[in-house]
Amino acid sequence: MMPTTTRVPHRVFGTSTSGNCHKVRLVLDILGIPYRWHEIEIMRGESRTPEYLAMNPNGQVPLLQIDDHTWLPESNAILCYLADGTRLWPGDRLQRARVLQWLFFEQNAHEPHIAGARFTRAFLKQPEHPRLPVMIQRGYQALAVMEQHLARAPYFAGEFSIADIALFAYTHRADEGGFDLAAYPAVRAWLERCLAQPGVSEMPMSH
Amino acid sequence: MMPTTTRVPHRVFGTSTSGNCHKVRLVLDILGIPYRWHEIEIMRGESRTPEYLAMNPNGQVPLLQIDDHTWLPESNAILCYLADGTRLWPGDRLQRARVLQWLFFEQNAHEPHIAGARFTRAFLKQPEHPRLPVMIQRGYQALAVMEQHLARAPYFAGEFSIADIALFAYTHRADEGGFDLAAYPAVRAWLERCLAQPGVSEMPMSH
């Protein structure tokens, strides 16, 4: 008789207070995929050690370990990989492109400013940093684009998808970067819809 | 008899000297997909008019018009859409994730710095801009990650793919941002391999 093969759970190297890492936790929790979480203290340089750089030369979290010699970096690529073939990743070509549209929006128009402001204020503790006003201005521009979309649609790309998960991660902690969502009612209602999804949890506060 | 339906060619709203737009041209040319190019002068505000914002609320180029009421923004999402089902987009789940890994790397670790430095120097004509040293430093970090990968593999994700096209766009004009590729021989050899692919052309210079 062949022995039953036990599939090794995915390992995630991540920082629990990082939105990019929290995204990965959310997808795993929503889909009920078993995983082991290895906490990485980026502020102590644990993502820049030789051992870590051998797994991810770009020195960032999160990192998904798929097997003993396969690692996947880039939070949104991890989301696509984990969601592939599930209800969180549409089968239709145009809908898939819409998910990707918002995933790239998140990385170039949202995360640098909304996560950047949070990191500067809540982690670096530099509320007078000269880049902060630009981050705040551009972060509000991203929120305005989201508000316009969510005023007409419940989610970013049809049904609830990894596009929502990616944007939820830093948006629901935007207050820690100094953003006020009072003028964005559609965004706030969408955050509540996301939180009502089974498996979705809030990210730990920065302190 | 039913009339023969003529498929309307895709329309691209783009700026020829923008790497994000040039990527889209490259994929269309490589795949031999007919298209009409509508030149947008971003420096004259043509991507911020009410008509343009109605098509793309985020006010950016490039924008792919799929039909009379369907527009797709975000250069790398457009690449994924156009390459879907072709040799430029792998069928294997992990290989697809690798393509996405490098597409997200391009948008968060490469384009903001390498394209940002080029835009600051060659378009804004602000060689003394206070952000430029940070862009140069982080751009070289991205080039180092690329060099390390390309020293071991001919392309970013197995065969030539949209990951190569996305990274080619700004890398082959990095000199306009003040980057010197002399210390990156694997990157330079990869640029030559990309240029040898049928359909791949250089982007017009900034001046």
Interface residues (C-beta under 8 A of the other chain):
Chain A: P57 N58 I66 T70 L72 P73 E74 S75 N76 A77 I78 C80 Y81 D84 G85 R93 L94 R96 A97 R98 L100 Q101 L103 F104 F105 Q107 N108 A109 E111 P112 V145 Q148 H149
Chain B: P57 N58 I66 T70 L72 P73 E74 S75 N76 A77 I78 C80 Y81 D84 G85 R93 L94 R96 A97 R98 L100 Q101 L103 F104 F105 Q107 N108 A109 E111 P112 V145 Q148 H149
